């Protein structure tokens, strides 16, 4: 893996070399989470990270970025209102820059939308508003889990940020993940049309969870590969094998991720 230059600048070339060394390859479908600050100074910031991923997977690959818009107040008594064109994400600078690119396609969901760029962008994002749960089988993450080329990239963050585990929780049917009653939500699509749905939202309160718990097992099984660039962690996970492992753990023990009760 290349090292940053003498003044500590991470360039696109350095990032591409690092990503390729982890196993990211042309034609992959990859969902990413990233923290720019973890790398220190990245030349051209968020655009460099995005371009490094897109160029590593090539024109046949597709990239997904989390454009989540959650608020702990939201629920049946305080429903969210979402405009896929204008509602900003709350997941950092890189996903926001990503969703504003002209070729990005964003899924329609009031809390757990994803934006995608690539030839399969519409296939992965269309119909998210009809998924009764945020990360269910017909959500972008559910489709990623079934894709043989599906991968999850964590750049500068740990498994604590791995939203993909929420998909596993939903498939396993853990009792703590979703609110007990559906929420009537109002969404506006790219044409300005208003769409209303009754959806189950994420349960914002209840348990403290440790998503780093499976890391040693995932590394041992070869499902996850990890390296460091400067002091920032880089991890790449096989989506389908990760889902299989985590769903099995949760079906055997619904408290697998649990650390303690919250006050």
C-alpha positions as semicolon CSV with decimal commas, in nm:
position;residue;x (nm);y (nm);z (nm)
1;X;0,000;0,000;0,000
2;X;0,134;0,342;-0,092
3;X;0,212;0,586;0,186
4;X;0,100;0,950;0,204
5;X;0,346;1,201;0,064
6;X;0,605;1,389;0,268
7;X;0,353;1,646;0,394
8;X;0,095;1,384;0,489
9;X;-0,149;1,436;0,204
10;X;-0,365;1,140;0,101
11;X;-0,420;1,148;-0,274
12;X;-0,666;0,969;-0,499
13;X;-0,389;0,741;-0,624
14;X;-0,301;0,639;-0,269
15;X;-0,664;0,565;-0,187
16;X;-0,716;0,362;-0,505
17;X;-0,410;0,151;-0,427
18;X;-0,536;0,093;-0,073
19;X;-0,885;-0,004;-0,187
20;X;-0,757;-0,242;-0,453
21;X;-0,525;-0,407;-0,202
22;X;-0,826;-0,484;0,018
23;X;-1,002;-0,653;-0,273
24;X;-1,231;-0,387;-0,413
25;X;-1,245;-0,463;-0,785
26;X;-1,404;-0,361;-1,117
27;X;-1,771;-0,458;-1,133
28;X;-1,829;-0,462;-0,757
29;X;-2,140;-0,319;-0,594
30;X;-2,017;-0,141;-0,282
31;X;-2,188;0,049;-0,002
32;X;-1,955;0,276;0,192
33;X;-1,928;0,461;0,521
34;X;-1,643;0,707;0,565
35;X;-1,496;0,971;0,794
36;X;-1,275;1,229;0,620
37;X;-1,123;1,352;0,946
38;X;-0,980;1,009;1,024
39;X;-0,734;1,043;0,736
40;X;-0,602;1,388;0,818
41;X;-0,565;1,581;0,495
42;X;-0,721;1,427;0,185
43;X;-0,647;1,610;-0,137
44;X;-0,978;1,762;-0,261
45;X;-1,165;1,605;0,031
46;X;-1,489;1,417;-0,028
47;X;-1,461;1,423;-0,407
48;X;-1,131;1,237;-0,390
49;X;-1,282;0,961;-0,175
50;X;-1,582;0,927;-0,407
51;X;-1,370;0,929;-0,723
52;X;-1,127;0,674;-0,577
53;X;-1,415;0,433;-0,510
54;X;-1,581;0,490;-0,847
55;X;-1,258;0,449;-1,041
56;X;-1,161;0,135;-0,849
57;X;-1,489;-0,041;-0,931
58;X;-1,489;0,100;-1,284
59;X;-1,781;0,183;-1,515
60;X;-1,942;-0,159;-1,461
61;X;-1,952;-0,116;-1,083
62;X;-2,207;0,065;-0,866
63;X;-2,152;0,258;-0,544
64;X;-2,402;0,323;-0,263
65;X;-2,373;0,604;-0,006
66;X;-2,585;0,638;0,311
67;X;-2,801;0,951;0,290
68;X;-2,984;0,887;0,615
69;X;-3,214;1,148;0,770
70;X;-3,313;1,017;1,112
71;X;-3,432;1,207;1,418
72;X;-3,496;1,049;1,758
73;X;-3,827;1,238;1,787
74;X;-3,979;1,067;1,484
75;X;-4,255;0,814;1,529
76;X;-4,635;0,784;1,502
77;X;-4,688;1,104;1,703
78;X;-4,414;1,298;1,521
79;X;-4,387;1,170;1,163
80;X;-4,102;1,267;0,930
81;X;-4,155;1,460;0,606
82;X;-3,902;1,377;0,334
83;X;-3,817;1,534;-0,001
84;X;-3,577;1,312;-0,195
85;X;-3,445;1,617;-0,383
86;X;-3,391;1,858;-0,096
87;X;-3,372;1,681;0,240
88;X;-3,003;1,672;0,338
89;X;-2,841;1,364;0,483
90;X;-2,704;1,360;0,837
91;X;-2,427;1,110;0,771
92;X;-2,140;1,346;0,697
93;X;-1,981;1,545;0,419
94;X;-1,900;1,263;0,177
95;X;-2,252;1,117;0,139
96;X;-2,392;1,468;0,095
97;X;-2,142;1,548;-0,182
98;X;-2,220;1,208;-0,335
99;X;-2,600;1,255;-0,343
100;X;-2,566;1,598;-0,507
101;X;-2,372;1,461;-0,804
102;X;-2,584;1,478;-1,121
103;X;-2,562;1,104;-1,187
104;X;-2,665;1,001;-0,833
105;X;-3,000;0,829;-0,779
106;X;-3,145;0,845;-0,426
107;X;-3,393;0,598;-0,284
108;X;-3,723;0,723;-0,145
109;X;-3,734;0,656;0,228
110;X;-3,794;0,901;0,514
111;X;-3,509;0,785;0,738
112;X;-3,276;0,533;0,569
113;X;-3,238;0,646;0,208
114;X;-2,931;0,552;0,004
115;X;-2,789;0,723;-0,304
116;X;-2,627;0,524;-0,583
117;X;-2,404;0,591;-0,882
118;X;-2,343;0,333;-1,154
119;X;-2,526;0,118;-1,406
120;X;-2,732;-0,057;-1,137
121;X;-2,820;0,256;-0,939
122;X;-3,192;0,252;-1,023
123;X;-3,221;-0,123;-0,975
124;X;-3,080;-0,094;-0,623
125;X;-3,279;0,211;-0,512
126;X;-3,619;0,189;-0,684
127;X;-3,913;0,092;-0,464
128;X;-3,752;0,160;-0,127
129;X;-4,068;0,348;-0,026
130;X;-4,258;0,019;-0,049
131;X;-4,028;-0,156;0,197
132;X;-4,228;-0,176;0,522
133;X;-3,904;-0,153;0,722
134;X;-3,600;0,072;0,665
135;X;-3,345;-0,195;0,575
136;X;-3,560;-0,491;0,475
137;X;-3,511;-0,737;0,187
138;X;-3,637;-0,491;-0,076
139;X;-3,433;-0,198;0,053
140;X;-3,100;-0,107;-0,111
141;X;-2,918;-0,296;0,166
142;X;-3,139;-0,602;0,119
143;X;-3,058;-0,606;-0,250
144;X;-2,689;-0,560;-0,174
145;X;-2,701;-0,862;0,059
146;X;-2,824;-1,083;-0,227
147;X;-2,571;-0,958;-0,480
148;X;-2,272;-1,189;-0,542
149;X;-2,058;-0,879;-0,602
150;X;-2,194;-0,692;-0,301
151;X;-1,939;-0,542;-0,060
152;X;-1,930;-0,298;0,231
153;X;-1,646;-0,048;0,263
154;X;-1,561;0,121;0,592
155;X;-1,308;0,400;0,535
156;X;-1,190;0,573;0,848
157;X;-1,471;0,421;1,057
158;X;-1,524;0,091;1,238
159;X;-1,806;-0,161;1,242
160;X;-1,986;0,077;1,479
161;X;-2,094;0,263;1,165
162;X;-2,205;-0,045;0,972
163;X;-2,570;0,027;0,888
164;X;-2,578;-0,306;0,704
165;X;-2,617;-0,477;1,042
166;X;-2,964;-0,319;1,067
167;X;-3,061;-0,522;0,761
168;X;-2,947;-0,835;0,942
169;X;-3,148;-0,736;1,251
170;X;-3,461;-0,691;1,041
171;X;-3,425;-1,024;0,863
172;X;-3,356;-1,201;1,193
173;X;-3,662;-1,035;1,347
174;X;-3,501;-0,905;1,664
175;X;-3,761;-0,741;1,893
176;X;-3,570;-0,422;1,974
177;X;-3,492;-0,279;1,630
178;X;-3,826;-0,137;1,509
179;X;-4,099;0,074;1,664
180;X;-4,408;-0,125;1,759
181;X;-4,651;0,087;1,556
182;X;-4,617;0,209;1,197
183;X;-4,580;0,579;1,121
184;X;-4,771;0,759;0,846
185;X;-4,504;0,938;0,644
186;X;-4,520;1,189;0,359
187;X;-4,249;1,181;0,091
188;X;-4,185;1,382;-0,225
189;X;-4,018;1,209;-0,519
190;X;-3,797;1,349;-0,794
191;X;-4,095;1,464;-0,999
192;X;-4,251;1,654;-0,710
193;X;-4,522;1,394;-0,659
194;X;-4,632;1,335;-0,299
195;X;-4,629;0,975;-0,179
196;X;-4,773;0,858;0,153
197;X;-4,696;0,531;0,326
198;X;-4,737;0,362;0,664
199;X;-4,387;0,244;0,754
200;X;-4,218;0,093;1,058
201;X;-3,935;0,322;1,168
202;X;-3,618;0,246;1,359
203;X;-3,656;0,233;1,737
204;X;-3,436;0,519;1,855
205;X;-3,432;0,419;2,223
206;X;-3,392;0,092;2,410
207;X;-3,060;-0,089;2,387
208;X;-2,691;-0,008;2,370
209;X;-2,545;-0,229;2,098
210;X;-2,187;-0,326;2,017
211;X;-2,152;-0,367;1,640
212;X;-1,777;-0,432;1,675
213;X;-1,844;-0,765;1,845
214;X;-1,821;-0,986;1,533
215;X;-1,500;-0,830;1,396
216;X;-1,259;-1,103;1,511
217;X;-1,481;-1,378;1,369
218;X;-1,538;-1,197;1,039
219;X;-1,162;-1,146;0,996
220;X;-1,088;-1,508;1,087
221;X;-1,340;-1,636;0,834
222;X;-1,208;-1,410;0,559
223;X;-1,543;-1,233;0,533
224;X;-1,376;-0,906;0,632
225;X;-1,037;-0,765;0,536
226;X;-0,877;-0,481;0,728
227;X;-0,579;-0,249;0,683
228;X;-0,468;0,098;0,792
229;X;-0,389;0,410;0,594
230;X;-0,195;0,647;0,821
231;X;-0,385;0,566;1,143
232;X;-0,724;0,533;0,977
233;X;-0,883;0,188;0,947
234;X;-0,994;0,056;0,610
235;X;-1,221;-0,248;0,603
236;X;-1,395;-0,436;0,324
237;X;-1,666;-0,694;0,391
238;X;-1,840;-0,943;0,165
239;X;-2,207;-0,844;0,197
240;X;-2,377;-1,180;0,146
241;X;-2,140;-1,372;0,373
242;X;-2,162;-1,101;0,639
243;X;-2,542;-1,119;0,627
244;X;-2,536;-1,498;0,655
245;X;-2,305;-1,487;0,958
246;X;-2,482;-1,208;1,148
247;X;-2,836;-1,330;1,078
248;X;-2,743;-1,676;1,207
249;X;-2,596;-1,523;1,525
250;X;-2,908;-1,312;1,585
251;X;-3,146;-1,600;1,523
252;X;-2,957;-1,806;1,777
253;X;-2,937;-1,517;2,024
254;X;-3,144;-1,203;1,967
255;X;-2,926;-1,021;2,222
256;X;-2,602;-1,095;2,034
257;X;-2,522;-0,724;1,987
258;X;-2,656;-0,615;2,323
259;X;-2,427;-0,448;2,577
260;X;-2,663;-0,293;2,833
261;X;-3,003;-0,137;2,886
262;X;-3,021;0,237;2,827
263;X;-3,174;0,461;3,093
